[in-house]
Amino acid sequence: ISLHSLITLMPGILLGDVLPNFEAETTIGKIKFHEFLGNSWGILFSHPRDFTPVCTTELARAAKLHEEFKKRDVKMIALSIDSVEDHRKWSEDIMSFNQDKACCAMPFPIIADDKRELSVLLGMLDPDERDKDGMPLTARCVFVVGPDKRLKLSILYPATTGRNFDEILRVIDSLQLTATKKVATPVDWKPGQEVMVIPSLSDEEANKLFPAGFTLKEVPSGKKYIRYTKP
């Protein structure tokens, strides 16, 4: 079966799915994904190719934010379709992008997917973006995985658009908050701001769960569904 057929047939990973416990060669050696995560949250982000400009800026930013992800108990791992040897050489460029010289090791591993097997399994390949040999490149996928190994968030960017890692941290804050409290986060929400009571909770239940109470937003329909509270 051709690679193109595999891409067409493979639906990828959907929200709520358990990510496969795949084995992979990485810059820190062979890993099994579930064991790598342990009981932590995880983020897996893919890259079209080593030694490409946008990917280098993204990984440099991710490395700079490593401590922020660590504070949230999120283990980071990247993927690109080149070899471990290429990843290690590329890592020097990435770290020097932040410091003007290669000051230290990458704070998280990069998966080598030179045969594109994992990219196909996870539905990461972009059939419209191809290398000089006509082979599909990986798109810029972001998978956030919970401690239960299920996919909590999936974002897909084209190869030409770099990710915003500040936004990724923001949505992780939302995911972790809403995993433990019966709330949702409104548009442009940031930690510390008010959240919304989920519609399935009655006013009575909401008052029990949120001792500070909630504020109702009046709307022309007269429906009482927009309720703000403090998390």
N, CA and C of each residue as an Amber inpcrd file, in Angstrom:
protein
   693
   0.8480000  -1.1920000   0.0000000   0.0000000   0.0000000   0.0000000
   0.8890000   1.2490000   0.0000000   0.5230000   2.2520000  -0.7870000
   1.3590000   3.4450000  -0.9000000   1.2020000   4.3380000   0.3200000
   2.2090000   5.2190000   0.5210000   2.1490000   6.1630000   1.6300000
   0.9440000   7.0750000   1.4720000   0.6680000   7.4960000   0.2320000
  -0.4820000   8.3810000   0.0050000  -1.7860000   7.6870000   0.4110000
  -1.8960000   6.3570000   0.1050000  -3.1000000   5.6170000   0.4840000
  -3.2390000   5.5350000   1.9890000  -2.1090000   5.3440000   2.6710000
  -2.1330000   5.2740000   4.1300000  -2.6380000   6.5890000   4.7270000
  -2.1570000   7.7100000   4.1640000  -2.5850000   9.0220000   4.6570000
  -4.0850000   9.1820000   4.4690000  -4.5890000   8.7370000   3.3130000
  -6.0060000   8.8690000   3.0060000  -6.8550000   8.0220000   3.9460000
  -6.3640000   6.8170000   4.2660000  -7.1300000   5.8880000   5.0870000
  -7.0640000   6.2050000   6.5720000  -5.9720000   6.8200000   7.0080000
  -5.7380000   6.9900000   8.4360000  -6.4710000   8.2070000   8.9780000
  -7.4400000   8.0230000   9.8760000  -8.1900000   9.1760000  10.3820000
  -7.4270000   9.9960000  11.4050000  -6.3310000   9.4470000  11.9370000
  -5.5990000  10.1590000  12.9710000  -6.2290000   9.9320000  14.3300000
  -5.8680000  10.7660000  15.2930000  -6.3230000  10.6360000  16.6690000
  -7.3830000  11.6980000  16.9350000  -8.4850000  11.2900000  17.5440000
  -9.5780000  12.2060000  17.8230000  -9.6140000  12.5410000  19.3070000
 -10.2340000  13.6680000  19.6490000 -10.3630000  14.0550000  21.0530000
 -10.9990000  12.9260000  21.8540000 -10.3940000  12.6230000  22.9980000
 -10.8980000  11.5530000  23.8470000 -10.2720000  10.2050000  23.5800000
  -9.6010000  10.0510000  22.4300000  -8.9140000   8.7980000  22.1320000
  -7.6840000   8.6350000  23.0240000  -7.3730000   7.3930000  23.3700000
  -6.1080000   7.0930000  24.0400000  -5.0130000   7.0810000  22.9810000
  -3.9460000   7.8530000  23.1980000  -2.8350000   7.8260000  22.2510000
  -2.1230000   6.4850000  22.3460000  -1.7130000   5.9200000  21.2350000
  -1.0130000   4.6260000  21.2700000   0.2520000   4.7060000  22.1190000
   0.5940000   3.6070000  22.7610000   1.8320000   3.5300000  23.5320000
   2.9680000   3.1430000  22.5890000   3.2470000   4.0490000  21.6480000
   4.2350000   3.7520000  20.6100000   5.6710000   3.7520000  21.1710000
   6.5270000   2.9960000  20.5010000   7.9650000   3.0440000  20.7810000
   8.6140000   3.9300000  19.7350000   9.6010000   4.7040000  20.1330000
  10.2560000   5.6130000  19.1870000  11.6950000   5.8560000  19.6000000
  12.5430000   6.0680000  18.6000000  13.9140000   6.5140000  18.8420000
  13.8920000   8.0290000  18.9910000  14.5640000   8.5130000  20.0140000
  14.5840000   9.9520000  20.2640000  16.0090000  10.3990000  20.5930000
  16.1500000  11.6830000  20.7920000  17.4640000  12.2400000  21.1480000
  17.9070000  11.8360000  22.5490000  17.0360000  11.2130000  23.3460000
  17.4480000  10.7010000  24.6630000  17.4030000   9.1740000  24.6990000
  17.3220000   8.5430000  23.5210000  17.2400000   7.0930000  23.4420000
  15.8380000   6.6140000  23.1200000  15.6410000   5.3070000  23.1500000
  14.3340000   4.7320000  22.8230000  13.3690000   4.9610000  23.9810000
  12.1450000   5.3210000  23.6460000  11.1110000   5.5160000  24.6650000
   9.8590000   4.7380000  24.2900000   9.0340000   4.4430000  25.3080000
   7.6450000   4.0450000  25.1000000   6.8200000   5.2160000  25.6230000
   5.9000000   5.6870000  24.8230000   5.2460000   6.9690000  25.0780000
   4.5580000   7.0280000  26.4400000   3.7910000   6.0180000  26.7850000
   3.0590000   6.0630000  28.0550000   4.0220000   6.0750000  29.2420000
   5.0970000   5.2990000  29.1380000   6.0780000   5.2780000  30.2220000
   6.8210000   6.6110000  30.3130000   7.0570000   7.2350000  29.1710000
   7.6980000   8.5510000  29.1530000   6.8380000   9.5690000  29.8980000
   5.5330000   9.5320000  29.6760000   4.6320000  10.4850000  30.3360000
   4.4560000  10.1770000  31.8170000   4.4440000   8.8960000  32.1850000
   4.1570000   8.5460000  33.5710000   2.7660000   9.0190000  33.9460000
   2.6410000   9.7050000  35.0870000   1.3450000  10.2290000  35.5250000
   1.1790000  11.7080000  35.2010000   2.0520000  12.2430000  34.3610000
   2.0190000  13.6640000  34.0180000   1.1220000  13.9290000  32.8180000
   0.8160000  15.2000000  32.6120000   0.2680000  15.6450000  31.3390000
   1.4050000  15.6040000  30.3140000   1.0530000  15.6870000  29.0430000
   2.0910000  15.6940000  28.0170000   1.7030000  16.5630000  26.8440000
   2.7130000  17.0550000  26.1370000   2.4850000  17.7640000  24.8750000
   3.4250000  17.1820000  23.8310000   2.8520000  16.7900000  22.7080000
   3.6020000  16.2740000  21.5650000   3.3660000  17.2340000  20.4100000
   4.4520000  17.8180000  19.8810000   4.2850000  18.7380000  18.7530000
   5.2130000  18.3350000  17.6180000   4.6680000  18.3150000  16.4080000
   5.4020000  17.8190000  15.2410000   5.9160000  18.9600000  14.3780000
   6.9410000  18.6330000  13.5950000   7.6060000  19.6180000  12.7370000
   7.8080000  19.0480000  11.3460000   7.6700000  19.8840000  10.3110000
   7.8310000  19.3920000   8.9470000   9.2100000  18.8260000   8.6330000
  10.2790000  19.4250000   9.2070000  11.6290000  18.9820000   8.8070000
  12.6670000  19.6410000   9.6920000  13.8070000  18.9870000   9.8770000
  14.9390000  19.5910000  10.5830000  15.5640000  20.7020000   9.7350000
  16.2700000  21.6000000  10.4000000  17.0190000  22.6730000   9.7320000
  16.1210000  23.5180000   8.8240000  14.9120000  23.7910000   9.3050000
  14.0160000  24.6950000   8.5820000  13.7510000  25.8980000   9.4930000
  13.5260000  27.0860000   8.9120000  13.5390000  28.3100000   9.7170000
  12.4180000  28.4220000  10.7430000  11.1670000  28.1680000  10.3280000
  10.0490000  28.3400000  11.2640000  10.1450000  27.3220000  12.4020000
  10.4800000  26.0780000  12.0700000  10.6090000  25.0360000  13.0980000
  11.6770000  25.4050000  14.1210000  12.7680000  25.9920000  13.6610000
  13.8430000  26.3750000  14.5740000  13.3550000  27.4330000  15.5640000
  12.5870000  28.4160000  15.0690000  12.0590000  29.4450000  15.9910000
  11.0760000  28.8380000  16.9830000  10.2750000  27.8840000  16.5270000
   9.2900000  27.2590000  17.4170000   9.9670000  26.4680000  18.5300000
  10.9330000  25.6320000  18.1650000  11.5960000  24.8050000  19.1740000
  12.4260000  25.6630000  20.1220000  12.9910000  26.7350000  19.6300000
  13.7240000  27.6470000  20.5090000  12.7770000  28.2750000  21.5290000
  11.5890000  28.6750000  21.0870000  10.5970000  29.2430000  22.0040000
  10.1200000  28.1930000  23.0050000   9.8790000  26.9720000  22.5230000
   9.4460000  25.8980000  23.4090000  10.5100000  25.6110000  24.4680000
  11.7790000  25.6160000  24.0620000  12.8730000  25.3780000  25.0160000
  12.9210000  26.4830000  26.0650000  12.6930000  27.7210000  25.6310000
  12.7190000  28.8590000  26.5620000  11.5760000  28.7560000  27.5780000
  10.4600000  28.1540000  27.1680000   9.2890000  28.0380000  28.0470000
   9.2520000  26.7090000  28.8100000  10.3150000  25.9420000  28.7370000
  10.3310000  24.6160000  29.3440000   9.9150000  24.6370000  30.8150000
  10.4120000  25.6080000  31.5730000  10.0840000  25.6760000  33.0040000
   8.6000000  25.9590000  33.2350000   7.9810000  26.7200000  32.3250000
   6.5500000  26.9930000  32.4400000   5.7350000  25.7100000  32.2570000
   6.1390000  24.8830000  31.2960000   5.4610000  23.6020000  31.1050000
   5.7050000  22.6900000  32.3110000   6.9290000  22.7170000  32.8320000
   7.2660000  21.8780000  33.9870000   6.4220000  22.2440000  35.2020000
   6.1990000  23.5700000  35.4100000   5.3540000  24.0330000  36.5220000
   3.9500000  23.4330000  36.4470000   3.4970000  23.1920000  35.2500000
   2.1530000  22.6590000  35.0280000   2.1530000  21.1300000  34.9520000
   3.3130000  20.5250000  35.2570000   3.4680000  19.0660000  35.2010000
   3.1590000  18.5280000  33.8070000   3.6830000  19.2270000  32.7930000
   3.5010000  18.8250000  31.3990000   4.8580000  18.4030000  30.8380000
   4.9610000  17.1450000  30.4090000   6.1870000  16.6670000  29.7840000
   6.1460000  16.9830000  28.2940000   7.2350000  17.5360000  27.7770000
   7.3010000  17.9820000  26.3900000   8.0670000  16.9760000  25.5410000
   7.5950000  16.7750000  24.3190000   8.3260000  15.9580000  23.3570000
   7.9530000  16.4250000  21.9500000   8.9440000  16.5600000  21.1000000
   8.7270000  17.0030000  19.7200000   8.9390000  15.8320000  18.7670000
   8.5390000  16.0390000  17.5180000   8.7130000  15.0250000  16.4720000
   9.0910000  15.7190000  15.1790000  10.0430000  15.1280000  14.4660000
  10.3540000  15.5970000  13.1160000  10.7490000  14.3840000  12.2810000
  10.6740000  14.5120000  10.9630000  10.8030000  13.3340000  10.0970000
  12.2400000  13.0280000   9.6900000  13.2130000  13.5590000  10.4420000
  14.6120000  13.2420000  10.1660000  15.1800000  12.3330000  11.2570000
  16.4700000  12.0190000  11.1490000  17.1020000  11.0380000  12.0240000
  17.5040000  11.6460000  13.3700000  17.8090000  10.7750000  14.3310000
  18.3020000  11.2260000  15.6330000  19.5840000  12.0400000  15.4580000
  20.4600000  11.5820000  14.5900000  21.7250000  12.3040000  14.3610000
  21.4530000  13.7230000  13.8680000  20.5320000  13.8580000  12.9130000
  20.1730000  15.1990000  12.4210000  19.5400000  16.0330000  13.5390000
  18.6770000  15.4170000  14.3440000  18.0430000  16.1350000  15.4500000
  19.0830000  16.7140000  16.4060000  20.1090000  15.9220000  16.7070000
  21.1290000  16.3810000  17.6600000  21.9230000  17.5620000  17.0880000
  22.2360000  17.4950000  15.8100000  22.9410000  18.6210000  15.1740000
  22.0420000  19.8510000  15.1140000  20.7800000  19.6250000  14.7850000
  19.8150000  20.7200000  14.7000000  19.6090000  21.3680000  16.0660000
  19.6420000  20.5530000  17.1310000  19.4390000  21.0730000  18.4890000
  20.4480000  22.1670000  18.8320000  21.6610000  22.0600000  18.3060000
  22.6760000  23.0940000  18.5510000  22.2380000  24.4240000  17.9440000
  21.6650000  24.3640000  16.7500000  21.1400000  25.5820000  16.1140000
  19.9890000  26.1560000  16.9390000  19.1130000  25.2720000  17.4020000
  17.9370000  25.7010000  18.1600000  18.3440000  26.4300000  19.4320000
  19.2530000  25.8330000  20.1980000  19.6630000  26.4370000  21.4560000
  20.4730000  27.7120000  21.2240000  21.2210000  27.7610000  20.1420000
  21.9880000  28.9770000  19.8470000  21.0730000  30.1110000  19.3950000
  19.8930000  29.7670000  18.8500000  18.9380000  30.7940000  18.4290000
  18.5050000  31.6270000  19.6290000  18.3970000  30.9810000  20.8030000
  18.0250000  31.6890000  22.0290000  19.1780000  32.4600000  22.6510000
  20.3960000  31.9500000  22.5140000  21.5230000  32.4490000  23.3060000
  22.6690000  33.0330000  22.4770000  22.5480000  33.0110000  21.1740000
  23.6240000  33.4000000  20.2590000  24.7790000  32.4020000  20.2530000
  24.6870000  31.3650000  21.0670000  25.6440000  30.2610000  21.0160000
  24.9570000  29.0450000  21.6330000  25.4440000  27.8590000  21.2800000
  24.8390000  26.6320000  21.7950000  25.2440000  26.4530000  23.2500000
  24.4180000  26.9780000  24.1610000  24.7890000  27.0530000  25.5740000
  24.5610000  25.7560000  26.3230000  23.5690000  24.9780000  25.9050000
  23.1920000  23.8230000  26.7140000  22.3660000  22.8550000  25.8760000
  22.0510000  21.7310000  26.4940000  21.2910000  20.7030000  25.7820000
  19.8110000  21.0820000  25.6970000  19.1460000  20.5380000  24.6930000
  17.6950000  20.7140000  24.5990000  17.0450000  20.1440000  25.8570000
  16.0720000  20.8440000  26.4410000  15.4660000  20.3700000  27.6870000
  14.3680000  19.3210000  27.4920000  14.1310000  18.9010000  26.2600000
  13.1420000  17.8510000  25.9940000  13.5750000  17.0930000  24.7410000
  13.1170000  15.8560000  24.5780000  13.5660000  15.0480000  23.4360000
  12.8270000  15.3570000  22.1390000  13.4600000  14.9440000  21.0290000
  12.8310000  15.0060000  19.7030000  12.7790000  13.5870000  19.1480000
  11.6020000  13.1800000  18.7050000  11.4020000  11.8510000  18.1250000
  11.9150000  11.8430000  16.6870000  12.6240000  10.7710000  16.3210000
  13.0520000  10.5740000  14.9320000  11.9900000   9.7500000  14.2140000
  11.3790000  10.3280000  13.1970000  10.3290000   9.6280000  12.4430000
  10.7000000   9.6290000  10.9720000  11.9480000   9.2230000  10.6800000
  12.4420000   9.3190000   9.3050000  11.6960000   8.4000000   8.3370000
  11.0230000   7.3640000   8.8380000  10.2110000   6.5030000   7.9640000
   8.7540000   6.9480000   7.9170000   8.4300000   7.9950000   8.6720000
   7.0870000   8.5860000   8.7050000   6.0250000   7.6320000   9.2660000
   6.4240000   6.5860000   9.9290000   5.4650000   5.6120000  10.4510000
   4.5920000   6.2110000  11.5450000   5.2030000   6.9510000  12.4560000
   4.4340000   7.5540000  13.5420000   3.5510000   8.6880000  13.0330000
   4.0730000   9.4580000  12.0910000   3.2810000  10.5520000  11.5100000
   2.0250000  10.0230000  10.8320000   2.1480000   8.8620000  10.1750000
   0.9800000   8.2420000   9.5490000   0.0160000   7.7340000  10.6150000
   0.5530000   7.0380000  11.6390000  -0.2740000   6.4900000  12.7030000
  -1.1130000   7.5690000  13.3890000  -0.5030000   8.7290000  13.6210000
  -1.1770000   9.8000000  14.3610000  -1.9000000  10.8010000  13.4540000
  -1.8500000  10.5830000  12.1420000  -2.5450000  11.4720000  11.2110000
  -1.9200000  12.8350000  11.0920000  -0.5810000  12.8830000  11.1160000
   0.1350000  14.1650000  11.1330000   0.6060000  14.6320000   9.7580000
   0.5630000  13.7750000   8.7570000   1.1350000  14.1560000   7.4660000
   0.2020000  15.0700000   6.6790000   0.8050000  16.0190000   5.9840000
   0.0710000  16.9650000   5.1460000   0.3250000  16.6120000   3.6800000
  -0.6380000  16.0110000   2.9820000  -0.4060000  15.5740000   1.5990000
  -0.1150000  16.7140000   0.6340000  -0.4350000  17.9600000   1.0220000
  -0.2130000  19.0930000   0.1230000   1.1670000  19.7230000   0.2860000
   1.8990000  19.3600000   1.3520000   3.2510000  19.8820000   1.5760000
   4.2440000  18.7470000   1.3760000   5.0840000  18.8630000   0.3480000
   5.9850000  17.7530000   0.0040000   7.4360000  18.2260000  -0.0780000
   8.3530000  17.2690000   0.1570000   9.7810000  17.5810000   0.0490000
  10.2320000  17.4440000  -1.3960000  11.5360000  17.5850000  -1.6200000
  12.0760000  17.5540000  -2.9910000  11.8870000  16.2000000  -3.6730000
  11.6780000  15.1470000  -2.8550000  11.4540000  13.8080000  -3.4030000
   9.9670000  13.4910000  -3.5730000   9.1170000  14.4750000  -3.2950000
   7.6830000  14.2720000  -3.4420000   7.0120000  13.6070000  -2.2630000
   7.7400000  13.4470000  -1.1470000   7.1780000  12.8060000   0.0410000
   6.4720000  13.8430000   0.9210000   5.3110000  13.4900000   1.4750000
   4.5800000  14.4400000   2.3350000   5.3740000  14.8010000   3.5840000
   5.2570000  16.0540000   4.0020000   5.8710000  16.5140000   5.2470000
   4.8430000  16.4570000   6.3730000   5.3260000  16.4520000   7.5860000
   4.3980000  16.5550000   8.7170000   3.8830000  17.9870000   8.8210000
   2.6110000  18.1090000   9.1740000   2.0490000  19.4210000   9.4950000
   2.5060000  19.7920000  10.9050000   2.1580000  21.0030000  11.3460000
   2.5000000  21.4390000  12.7060000   1.3490000  21.0560000  13.6440000
   1.3860000  19.8260000  14.1190000   0.3590000  19.3320000  15.0310000
   0.7400000  19.6530000  16.4730000  -0.2600000  19.8920000  17.2950000
  -0.0890000  19.9960000  18.7430000  -1.0730000  19.0280000  19.3760000
  -0.5630000  18.0700000  20.1150000  -1.4000000  17.1480000  20.8810000
  -1.1250000  17.3740000  22.3600000  -2.1600000  17.7010000  23.1370000
  -2.0330000  17.7660000  24.5950000  -2.7300000  16.5290000  25.1540000
  -2.0000000  15.7930000  25.9730000  -2.4550000  14.5020000  26.4770000
  -2.6010000  14.5790000  27.9940000  -3.7000000  14.0500000  28.5230000
  -3.9150000  14.0530000  29.9640000  -3.2040000  12.8990000  30.6490000
  -3.1860000  12.8830000  31.9790000  -2.5730000  11.7720000  32.7150000
  -3.2130000  10.4170000  32.4010000  -4.4630000  10.4400000  31.8830000
  -5.1330000   9.2000000  31.4840000  -4.7380000   8.7580000  30.0800000
  -3.7840000   9.4670000  29.4760000  -3.2430000   9.1770000  28.1310000
  -4.2410000   9.4700000  27.0120000  -5.3130000  10.1860000  27.3390000
  -6.2980000  10.5430000  26.3120000  -6.0090000  11.9290000  25.7490000
  -6.3420000  12.1040000  24.4810000  -6.1140000  13.3820000  23.8060000
  -7.1080000  14.4180000  24.3200000  -6.5910000  15.5030000  24.8980000
  -7.4180000  16.5690000  25.4560000  -7.5270000  17.7680000  24.5130000
  -6.5290000  17.9470000  23.6550000  -6.5220000  19.1020000  22.7430000
  -5.7280000  18.7400000  21.4980000  -6.2310000  19.1540000  20.3630000
  -5.5290000  18.9590000  19.0980000  -5.6080000  20.2500000  18.2940000
  -4.4480000  20.7720000  17.8900000  -4.3990000  21.9700000  17.0370000
  -3.5280000  21.6300000  15.8370000  -3.9630000  22.0210000  14.6580000
  -3.2290000  21.7200000  13.4280000  -2.9440000  23.0040000  12.6760000
  -1.6570000  23.2820000  12.4810000  -1.2160000  24.4530000  11.7240000
  -0.5780000  23.9920000  10.4080000  -0.7090000  24.7730000   9.3380000
   0.0360000  24.4500000   8.1220000   1.5240000  24.7350000   8.3130000
   2.3340000  24.1910000   7.4230000   3.7910000  24.3200000   7.5500000
   4.2540000  25.7710000   7.5230000   3.4870000  26.6500000   6.8740000
   3.9130000  28.0450000   6.7130000   3.6140000  28.9290000   7.9180000
   2.8880000  28.3990000   8.9160000   2.4670000  29.2210000  10.0490000
   3.0260000  28.6700000  11.3560000   3.8710000  29.4720000  12.0150000
   4.4430000  29.0660000  13.2940000   3.4190000  29.1480000  14.4120000
   3.5760000  28.2710000  15.3970000   2.6440000  28.2060000  16.5240000
   2.8940000  29.3290000  17.5320000   1.8800000  29.5780000  18.3570000
   1.9820000  30.5390000  19.4570000   2.0140000  29.7380000  20.7650000
   3.1940000  29.5990000  21.3680000   3.3250000  28.7640000  22.5590000
   2.7240000  29.4300000  23.7990000   2.5860000  30.7440000  23.7980000
   1.8600000  31.3960000  24.8930000   0.4020000  30.9480000  24.8830000
  -0.1860000  30.8370000  23.7060000  -1.5660000  30.3570000  23.5840000
  -1.6680000  28.9000000  24.0240000  -0.6660000  28.0990000  23.6900000
  -0.6860000  26.6880000  24.0840000  -0.6530000  26.5740000  25.6090000
   0.1640000  27.3870000  26.2760000   0.1700000  27.3920000  27.7400000
  -1.1920000  27.8220000  28.2910000  -1.8080000  28.8190000  27.6430000
  -3.1200000  29.3000000  28.0950000  -4.1680000  28.1850000  28.0250000
  -4.1780000  27.4420000  26.9290000  -5.1970000  26.3970000  26.8070000
  -4.9030000  25.2320000  27.7630000  -3.6330000  24.9740000  28.0620000
  -3.3150000  23.9530000  29.0580000  -3.8440000  24.3820000  30.4290000
  -3.6850000  25.6700000  30.7650000  -4.2530000  26.1720000  32.0230000
  -5.7620000  25.9460000  32.0610000  -6.4260000  26.1910000  30.9450000
  -7.8700000  25.9780000  30.8670000  -8.2190000  24.4980000  31.0110000
  -7.4900000  23.6470000  30.2920000  -7.7540000  22.2070000  30.3440000
  -7.5890000  21.6620000  31.7580000  -6.5230000  22.1050000  32.4340000
  -6.2640000  21.5910000  33.7770000  -7.2960000  22.1040000  34.7770000
  -7.7420000  23.3320000  34.6050000  -8.7730000  23.8790000  35.4880000
 -10.0980000  23.1620000  35.2820000 -10.5080000  23.0260000  34.0340000
 -11.8220000  22.4490000  33.7410000 -11.8510000  20.9350000  33.9300000
 -10.6850000  20.3120000  34.0670000 -10.6270000  18.8770000  34.3660000
 -11.0440000  18.5910000  35.7990000 -10.9330000  19.5990000  36.6680000
 -11.2150000  19.3770000  38.0900000 -12.4080000  20.1770000  38.6040000
 -12.8490000  21.1810000  37.8710000 -13.9830000  22.0100000  38.3050000
 -15.0360000  22.0660000  37.2120000 -16.2930000  22.2060000  37.6100000
 -17.4010000  22.2200000  36.6500000 -17.5900000  23.6300000  36.0760000
 -16.5760000  24.0540000  35.3440000 -16.5860000  25.3780000  34.7310000
 -16.0640000  25.2740000  33.3030000 -16.2690000  26.3480000  32.5610000
 -15.6990000  26.4980000  31.2300000 -15.0330000  27.8680000  31.1750000
 -14.0610000  28.0240000  30.2930000 -13.3590000  29.3070000  30.2150000
 -13.8370000  30.0890000  28.9850000 -14.2210000  31.3590000  29.1610000
 -14.7620000  32.1380000  28.0450000 -13.6720000  32.6340000  27.0990000
 -14.0920000  33.3550000  26.1010000 -13.1920000  33.8900000  25.0930000
 -12.0730000  34.7210000  25.7450000 -10.8540000  34.5240000  25.2620000
  -9.6790000  35.2890000  25.7030000  -9.3710000  35.1350000  27.1930000
  -9.9160000  34.1000000  27.8230000  -9.6980000  33.8800000  29.2610000
  -8.2180000  33.7210000  29.5720000  -7.8350000  34.2330000  30.7430000
  -6.4910000  34.0290000  31.2790000  -6.6100000  33.6090000  32.7340000
  -5.6080000  32.8790000  33.2580000  -5.6760000  32.4520000  34.6630000
  -5.9120000  33.6340000  35.6000000  -6.7750000  33.4250000  36.5840000
  -7.1160000  34.4730000  37.5430000  -8.3980000  35.2060000  37.1920000
  -8.8340000  35.0900000  35.9310000 -10.0630000  35.7560000  35.5210000
 -11.2780000  34.8840000  35.8260000 -12.4650000  35.5060000  35.7260000
 -13.6960000  34.7620000  35.9620000 -13.8850000  33.6680000  34.9160000
 -14.5790000  32.6250000  35.3320000 -14.9200000  31.5210000  34.4390000
 -16.4330000  31.4260000  34.3400000 -16.9290000  30.4850000  33.5640000
 -18.3660000  30.3410000  33.3570000 -18.8550000  29.0290000  33.9510000
 -20.0120000  29.0730000  34.5800000 -20.6530000  27.8670000  35.1070000
 -21.1550000  27.0490000  33.9180000 -20.8740000  25.7490000  33.9200000
 -21.3150000  24.9290000  32.7820000 -22.8430000  24.8440000  32.7580000
 -23.4520000  24.8120000  31.5660000 -24.9140000  24.8620000  31.4470000
 -25.6400000  23.7110000  32.1350000 -24.9940000  22.5580000  32.2830000
 -25.6750000  21.3940000  32.8650000 -25.9360000  21.5380000  34.3630000
 -25.2810000  22.5090000  35.0210000 -25.4940000  22.7280000  36.4490000
 -26.6970000  23.6410000  36.6690000 -27.5850000  23.2400000  37.5740000
 -28.6930000  24.1250000  37.9500000 -28.1480000  25.2540000  38.8210000
 -28.9410000  26.3060000  38.9970000 -28.5290000  27.4000000  39.8750000
 -28.2670000  26.8960000  41.2940000 -29.1180000  25.9760000  41.7550000
 -28.9550000  25.4320000  43.1040000 -27.6270000  24.6920000  43.2350000
 -27.3220000  23.8660000  42.2470000 -26.0590000  23.1200000  42.2720000
 -24.8730000  24.0740000  42.1920000 -25.0050000  25.1100000  41.3600000
 -23.9150000  26.0790000  41.2000000 -23.6470000  26.8080000  42.5100000
 -24.6780000  27.1730000  43.2220000 -24.5010000  27.8650000  44.5050000
 -23.8050000  26.9790000  45.5360000 -24.0610000  25.6860000  45.4890000
 -23.3940000  24.7540000  46.3980000 -21.9190000  24.5970000  46.0430000
 -21.6320000  24.5440000  44.7480000 -20.2510000  24.3310000  44.2890000
 -19.4040000  25.5870000  44.3900000 -20.0370000  26.7580000  44.2390000
 -19.2900000  28.0130000  44.2190000 -19.8110000  28.9140000  45.3420000
 -19.2010000  28.8310000  46.5250000 -19.6860000  29.5860000  47.6880000
 -19.7660000  31.0910000  47.4550000 -18.9090000  31.6060000  46.5870000
 -18.9530000  33.0480000  46.2930000 -20.1230000  33.4030000  45.3840000
 -20.8490000  32.3850000  44.9250000 -21.9880000  32.6260000  44.0550000
 -21.5750000  32.8600000  42.6070000 -22.5150000  33.3250000  41.8150000
 -22.2480000  33.5950000  40.4030000 -23.0380000  34.8160000  39.9630000
 -22.5940000  35.4150000  38.8620000 -23.2650000  36.5870000  38.2910000
 -23.9420000  36.1770000  36.9910000 -25.2090000  36.5240000  36.8750000
 -25.9710000  36.1970000  35.6670000 -25.8930000  37.3520000  34.6770000
 -25.5770000  37.0410000  33.4400000 -25.5680000  38.0340000  32.3620000
 -26.9270000  38.0070000  31.6630000 -27.6310000  39.1220000  31.7230000
 -28.9370000  39.2140000  31.0610000 -28.7560000  39.3580000  29.5530000
 -29.5540000  38.6100000  28.7830000 -29.5030000  38.6730000  27.3200000
 -30.9180000  38.8010000  26.7680000 -31.0710000  39.3210000  25.5330000
 -32.4110000  39.5610000  24.9880000 -33.3170000  38.3390000  24.9610000
 -32.7660000  37.1510000  24.8210000 -33.5980000  35.9450000  24.7580000
 -34.2870000  35.6570000  26.0890000 -33.7420000  36.2270000  27.1610000
 -34.2900000  35.9500000  28.4830000 -33.7990000  34.6420000  29.0800000
 -33.0210000  33.9010000  28.3180000 -32.4940000  32.6270000  28.8130000
 -31.3550000  32.8880000  29.8040000 -31.3510000  32.1430000  30.8910000
 -30.3810000  32.3810000  31.9680000 -29.2360000  31.3720000  31.8830000
 -28.4300000  31.5330000  30.8470000 -27.3760000  30.5240000  30.6230000
 -25.9640000  31.0870000  30.6920000 -25.7990000  32.3890000  30.7940000
 -24.4590000  32.9790000  30.8720000 -24.1930000  33.3790000  32.3100000
 -23.4660000  32.5160000  33.0220000 -23.2320000  32.7070000  34.4600000
 -21.7360000  32.7130000  34.7280000 -21.2580000  33.7950000  35.3190000
 -19.8330000  33.9450000  35.6300000 -19.5850000  33.6850000  37.1150000
 -18.4270000  33.0740000  37.4090000 -18.0480000  32.8460000  38.7910000
 -16.5230000  32.8730000  38.9040000 -16.0300000  32.8750000  40.1340000
 -14.5970000  32.7810000  40.3680000 -14.2240000  31.3110000  40.4970000
 -13.1250000  30.8800000  39.8680000 -12.7720000  29.4520000  39.9310000
 -12.3650000  29.0250000  41.3470000
